[in-house]
């Protein structure tokens, strides 16, 4: 098991649209494995590559520990594209490993259809709904440089201002490794 430091709010890479990848080599497979290890160690259910300092269009999701999703297999999404969003929307509280101890209600489409590549670079299409769709949208947003705190209402944004500054200055304690500087990037 290899744990990677998680980037935190304020880190430049979290606001950058990541680069697509054209090849899945041993380095990429190792990154994906380490992303799963890092996510699980932090009790997360989704993690984008830029959250561990990698400028790559990859995210991983594993909701199998959540009640009702025990049969859902972990998925690696490479160069994902959400092709369809449902008209039905739901509001649900979200959190993020890069924004520890902050949670806010976010409205998102209830279901999505996403096209992506697997680790063999075969095209896959997946329809997801409810929590699984929410995690996919949250992680997909990371790859676009969007954080869930951008999507909350103005009142919540004001409430988050001081706690976000504490995170940015690394004046927080978490149970998982985090990047030391805002310029952290591995790949």
Secondary structure, DSSP 4 states (H G I P E B T S, - for coil): --PPPBP-TT-GGGGSPPPP-S---HHHHHHHHHHHHHHHHTT-SEEEGGGGT--SSEEEE--TTSTT-TTPPPEEEEEEEEEEE-S-EEEEEEEETTEEEEEEEEEEESEEEEEEE-TT--EEEEEEEHHHHHHHHHHHHHHTT--GGGSS-HHHHHHHHHHHHHHHTT----SS-B-SSTT----
